[in-house]
Structure formats: C-alpha cells, structure tokens
Amino acid sequence: MSDSALVIELEPLSGEGGSDDAGEENNVLASRDRDLLAGRATKLRERLDELFSTIMRAYEDQADRADAIEDYWDCYNCKSNDNKYYNGIADIYFPIIHDAVNALVTRFTNQMFPQSGRYVEAVSADGTQPMPLMALIEHYLRSTMFETQVMKPLMRTGVIEGQFNLYTDWCEFERVLVSRETHGAMIPGPGGGEMEAPGEEIEDIREEVIREGRPVFEVLHDCDVAVWPETVDSLDEAFRVGGGVAIVRHWTKEKVDQLVKQGVIRRAEARELKTEMARMSREKVNIEKRLNEAVGIHSEGTGACVWEVWTMLPLDRDGAYSEEGSPRLCRVFFGPDRVALGAKRNPYWNDRCPLLSVPIEKIPGVFKGKSPISYVDSLQYE
C-alpha cells in the first residue's frame, strides 16, 4: 500500500490570510461534536442496523478463536480444563507455558526499557535532537508507569493471544493540593478584594485546584476486538474498503452516567440501557472475568455489554449525515437489542482510530495473528 492513499486534502480557509481562523475553528468543533442521531435520522438508523448485523457476524466468525484463546489463558494460569489427556487421581500442573511466557515478557520489556533510563531516541534530518519533546515523552512514560502497567501486560497478552491491541486516549482530572502558608491578617481592600494587613503573621491552610492531563493506555483482549473484512492488512485499509473495527466494552451504571455527562452517548438511550443491564448476555466470552476469577475475584455485579464501533459514514460539509456526503471516520456506540446509543464524528483532530492493533507474526491476507501457544499447548495437556 502506498503512502499516497493516506493523503488528506485540507479545505482552504475562508477570507484573506486566514483572518477567519477563529470562526473556522468553531465550525470545525461544532461539526465534530454534532449528534448524528439527532432528530429522526431514519436513513442513518437503517444503516446502523445493517452495521450491527455485520458486527455480530464478525464476532461469530471469530468464536472458535475466542474459545482457543480462553484455553491458552488456562495454560498460562496453570488451570486444568477438559483438554488434558491424563485421567488419573494425581493433579500436578507443570508451569511450562507460564514460565516461558514470563521469560519472553521480561526479555522484550528490558529491551524497550534499558537500565540507563533513556527510553526515547529521535533521528532528525539536520542532526538535532528535539530534547523538549523527548523529555515530555519520557515524563509521560514515567507518570503513567508505562513499563509495568502497559508494556508488560501488552507483551503478555500479545504472546498468549497472538495479537497486540492497545487503545490510546487522553485523560484530564483535578487534584486539590493543600499547603500551609504564613501571611498577615487579611482585611477588605479597595475594589472589593482583600489585602494583607501589616502586623503579626499567622499560619493558614491554602487549597489549590490543579487540573492535570496525560495520555492513558488500555490493553485490550483480542476476543473483544473484531475487524472486518478479515483480509485487510491494517485498520486504515479496513476503513478505506468500507469495513471497520468493533470493541466490546463492559460498562457499569456509573460509567454510563459519566459518558452521558460528557455527551458521548444520548440521555434517553442511556436511561433504557441502565434498565436493561440485568439482561446482560452470558454467551459472550469474557476473558477479563475469567482472569479475575483466576486471582480469586468473583464479580457478581450487573453491567452492560456495549460495542464501540469505528467506521466510515458519509457526512456533508456541516458534519451531518448525508448519503451524498464524503466518507468520514465516525465512532458509534451500540447497546443490547441493536440500540444505537450515540454516533459522532471522530473527536480526535488527527482523524485516526485510537486503536493500535498488530499481530505478533504477520501472515499475508490475514489481519490477526496466530498465538505461539497453539504450537505447544498439547505438551501442557500430556
């Protein structure tokens, strides 16, 4: 695939010399935040209904792969299942696959994070080093504990399941810092404010709200990710040929309320979703729940199985759905019973899907890779 296929033509700015930059930016923000399901949107809902059927077929096609991955995790967790050959009374499980996987994870992680503490290298055309940018990336890697919280789980999941799936996003949160300071007595000042009066100093407690933002990373299990068509080489190719990618999400009521407040999903559909959470499907393979049970955590709470879908939808210049418009990358959320919870254009300005998905070993004509454990799992059962 040539790089020319990824070139995006930018629309010219209105006015001379970009004098309408502020107005153009507001229009871009409004078009990207437009609720595509607002109003009747009959044609869009019919298209999304067909899309949901395609998504379900994609998950059904990889059902055997999901069952095999579940067995591979049993091998890693040293858990006996129906595949073992021995039927005697002795129940000794040699951690062959467990130790081999951990050895690979340690080796790969140490290569990416050397003991020198310098994790980022940059090569430029003029030979200069972008030190501020490299320092910022190093800061994010340390603040997010990327080595232990992301890299090792990603390597372990990729070796066991045969596919690396990493979801990137940006998170902002507030912290209230409390500090002790010494100052004079505060008295009313001119203009309605306060001023410090001369005299004896006093100790006071001061609170300060700090808003902090940083990237966040989520390692996804391959059973929760479905790509169609299955013969593409990348997600960009899937989008260009009319396909897409779906990700299974497990939401609680608190998560639903949070997304409604952020404007990601619609309020009416979210209210119906919370009432239907008790009817959560039990047929879908949930690797996360199995792994929690392996460490002694048995969750009995109610939740909802939701599908986050990235695909191309035709939009007009104002960002509304139009069958005569240009294809644009959009994010759609589906709930149980084929309900579209929300649909908006890609909120990220780089216009890329935040999912990074590559196989551990590329096979031509197949998007997903084969797990290395599939070649040795029979040794664990003998």
C-alpha positions, -999 to +999 in steps of 0.1 A: +000+000+000+014+034-010+016+064+013-003+084-012-035+066-002-033+083+032-031+119+020-059+141+032-069+172+012-075+202+035-102+227+028-090+262+022-096+288+049-122+314+042-111+350+040-078+365+031-047+355+051-067+332+074-085+361+090-114+339+099-093+313+117-113+317+150-147+312+132-134+283+112-121+266+143-155+270+160-172+255+129-149+225+130-156+219+167-193+222+161-192+197+131-172+172+150-194+173+181-227+171+161-250+144+173-257+124+141-287+107+157-305+139+165-340+142+150-355+113+132-323+103+113-342+074+097-317+066+069-288+066+094-306+043+118-313+019+090-277+019+080-266+014+116-290-015+119-272-032+090-239-023+105-248-040+138-256-072+119-222-071+102-206-067+137-224-097+151-213-118+121-177-107+127-178-118+163-194-151+153-167-157+128-140-155+154-159-175+180-135-205+176-105-182+180-121-168+212-125-203+227-089-212+218-076-180+235-096-189+266-078-223+267-044-205+262-051-184+293-059-215+312-025-229+302-008-197+314-027-197+347-020-234+352-056-242+353-068-277+342-096-280+317-113-306+295-083-308+272-060-327+295-052-363+285-045-377+319-075-390+339-058-403+370-061-390+406-028-370+405-033-334+396+002-318+391+004-289+367+039-280+355+041-243+346+058-248+313+039-222+293+036-198+323+074-197+328+081-194+290+056-165+286+070-146+316+106-151+302+096-136+269+078-107+286+108-099+307+132-100+277+110-078+254+104-053+282+140-050+291+149-043+255+124-015+254+132-001+288+170-003+294+186+003+328+201+036+315+167+052+320+167+067+284+137+052+267+132+076+237+155+081+208+149+106+179+165+108+145+162+141+126+173+152+091+195+180+104+211+160+132+195+180+160+178+163+190+143+176+200+151+175+236+119+192+250+097+167+231+118+138+242+117+150+278+079+153+276+075+117+263+099+104+290+077+122+316+045+106+302+061+072+302+071+075+339+039+092+351+017+065+335+041+037+348+042+025+312+067-002+318+047-021+345+011-010+338+011-011+300+042-027+284+043-059+304+005-066+301+007-058+264+036-082+258+019-109+279-014-106+261+002-105+227+022-136+233-008-156+246-034-143+222-013-137+191-024-100+187-013-068+203-042-044+209-035-011+226-062+017+229-048+052+235-067+082+248-063+115+267-075+119+303-078+150+324-085+151+362-084+175+391-064+174+423-069+196+453-035+204+469-033+216+505-004+237+517+005+257+547+015+293+543+023+323+566+009+357+559-005+387+577-042+392+586-064+397+556-086+428+556-111+442+530-092+462+503-101+486+476-123+473+448-140+447+469-109+425+472-087+415+502-053+428+511-027+418+537-026+440+567+007+448+585+013+433+618+018+398+632+018+370+607-005+340+610-004+304+597-031+295+573-041+264+552-045+270+515-062+248+489-054+249+452-072+230+424-048+217+398-060+203+365-037+176+351-038+159+318-019+130+304-023+101+279-039+069+291-034+034+276-057+004+277-046-031+268-075-049+251-081-086+248-083-100+213-117-116+220-131-081+224-118-067+191-134-076+158-121-062+124-139-066+091-131-076+065-107-101+080-083-100+050-071-064+054-035-056+065-043-026+086-072-006+102-067+022+077-072-003+048-104-016+066-118+019+067-110+026+031-128-005+018-159+001+039-151-020+069-144-011+104-134-023+139-156-030+169-145-032+206-165-048+234-170-026+264-183-036+298-200-006+314-214+000+349-242+024+356-217+049+369-198+047+336-230+053+317-238+084+337-203+097+331-205+093+293-239+110+293-224+139+311-196+141+286-220+140+257-207+107+243-240+089+244-276+101+243-295+105+275-327+087+265-309+056+252-287+056+283-317+055+306-330+025+287-296+008+289-294+011+326-328-006+330-317-035+307-284-042+325-298-072+343-303-089+309-266-090+301-257-117+277-239-147+292-229-164+259-202-138+251-167-149+262-154-125+288-117-130+293-114-103+319-139-120+341-121-153+338-088-136+347-104-120+377-116-154+388-081-168+384-068-144+411-097-150+434-120-121+424-156-133+416-176-104+404-214-107+408-223-071+399-245-061+370-232-044+339-239-038+302-221-052+272-217-023+248-199-022+214-177+008+204-175+009+166-152+029+143-163+030+107-168+054+078-201+073+074-209+099+047-212+134+061-218+167+044-198+199+049-217+208+081-210+174+097-245+160+093-252+126+079-259+126+041-257+097+017-242+121-009-215+133+015-179+124+018-168+094+040-156+104+074-144+083+103-170+082+130-175+065+164-207+047+171-218+030+203-243+001+202-261-013+232-281-045+236-310-051+213-293-032+184-299+001+201-276+029+188-265+048+220-246+076+202-229+085+169-205+113+163-176+121+140-141+111+152-134+136+180-096+134+175-081+160+153-056+136+137-087+118+123-072+084+133-087+055+152-071+053+187-067+016+185-033+001+176-036-035+166-009-056+150-002-094+150+027-110+168+036-126+134+022-112+102+005-136+078-003-123+043-040-119+037-050-122+074-053-093+098-049-112+131-020-134+141-017-169+155-008-174+191+026-191+196+010-212+224-011-230+197+021-249+188+029-261+223-004-263+242-006-301+236+026-305+257+009-289+286-021-314+285+000-345+282 
